[in-house]
Amino acid sequence: MTAPPERGPEDAPGGGPVREAVSAVPDRHGNGRGPHAEVIALIRVADIPSRRLLYAVGLREAERRERRGADQVLYSSRGPASAG
C-alpha cells in the first residue's frame, strides 16, 4: 500500500464540495457498475493537493510516467498494477 503524498504549504484542509464530488465517483462505481470497472486519474506529481484528495477517497498510486513534459502519477481504484 502506498502512503499518501506529503503535505505541502499549498494544501487546504480536507472537505468541501470538491472532495464530496470526487468521493462520489468511487462510491457510484461500487454500486452495480460491474467488477471489471475501474476508476482512474492521471495527475501531475507536483499537484500534491489533488493527489492527497484522490488518496483520501480510496484511489491508490498505480504507476508513474512522463507525459507532456511533466512527471505524472496514475491513480487507480485497483491500486498498483502488480496487485492484480
Order of alpha helices (4+ residues) and beta strands (2+ residues): alpha-beta-alpha-beta-beta
